[in-house]
Amino acid sequence: MNIPDATQTAIVVRNREVTAKSVTAAALAQIAEHNQTYNCFTTVLSESALEAADRIDQKIAAGEDPGALAGVPFAVKDLFDVAGIPTFAGSKINAEKPPATQDAALIKRLKEAGAVLVGALNMDEFAYGFTTENAHYGATRNPHDLGRSAGGSSGGSAAAIAAGLVPFSLGSDTNGSIRVPASFCGIFGLKPTYGRLSRAGAYPFVGSLDHVGPFARSVRDLALLFDVMQGHDPSDPVCTARSPEFCLPELSKGSEGLRIAIADDYFARGGEPEVFAAVEQVAQALGVTRRITLPASGQARAAAFVITATEGANLHFEELRTRPQDFDFAVRDRLLAGALVPGHWYVQAQRFRQWFRDQVREIFQEVDIILAPATPCAAPRIGQQTMTLDGQEMLVRPNLGMFTQPLSFIGLPIVSVPVKRAGLPIGVQIIAAPYQEALVLRVAAELEAKGIVEAPVVDR
């Protein structure tokens, strides 16, 4: 059995066409057979997943509402607390800590809606990276080409969807860690507005930049998941008290009445020609010709680097002092560099951030949606150290987020959509003003209906 769509899975389970237990068992069988190939999972929760599925079947038999995600298997990036297992966050250090005593807030909400948690997924150590080439747990392989990166830091979360192992997953995005792997693995990924979804129980990286969000194979699934997870959570101090604004009913509106523009200047250079061709393909399908400039986007990316390094180093300072040998060396060196950043640089970066936010807010008085590339290239090879873009040789790992960092820097809602094309996947970002998740999902749904974007399961 292979039912990759979360919406359809929940329908057939509720209608008693299949049992939640059989769906869960099928997902666990797929994971057992194929995870060695892709290296997505760090922990598989077979026993507890089958028990949870049993309870859902019992609810249905008793005539109770099993929830909008009844019997849908899912997995989470290994920085979300899962009761009974340690939260590795991709590290050796955290693996030695006691198991979590309760599930992260979003896992609780998904389980309340009937979803079945089957495991935790590989990631870059402490979410500091764009390739999921983990020194402790190995590299996650891109299902479209096993020699290539799945992206990061939520690489396991994206690859598990592309490989058809689970219908949806959770990831986190600080500088692009949902959108980069979504682009490389050819699936849909949503980075909501900063503070829109609760981060309670998610291991932090950079408190002022961290977002959490879902991956899926369809826009409808993405909207359904977002709607299920919305709502204020007082245990997360930055979680908005704003009332939920449900997106699923809005999808049929498409782009009608929306003012859409293509991001120019910074977002139109520095990448391979095919990534800009993907943006033009999306724009043409939407009838978009207008172009706008987000001022000082390069400086925004630089400021994001400063904030990331500084806050990340502060979080891990004690372990850097006492256990430097237990870090992934590449992550350790970036954190050590962050510990040496002068305090006034961090202050200036935050001041610039406010200025940049104000500038972009003005742009959103004129447009509703902005289109931009998600990554500067298709997935690089695992172990690849450098790449040449625009005739310039540069390091791979720090530069895969060049088009995502300036936008997460100010907390905008963005969906990465996989453009239908020959060859390796490439994603395009659909961007809106804060709290306008419904708009980005509407546009994504129209593109999906037109066959411009799609996320099929990779043939094995």
Summary of the structure (lengths in Angstrom):
residues: 460
radius of gyration: 20.5
end to end distance: 14.5
largest distance: 64.8
contacts: 1791
relative contact order: 0.14
helix: 41%
strand: 17%
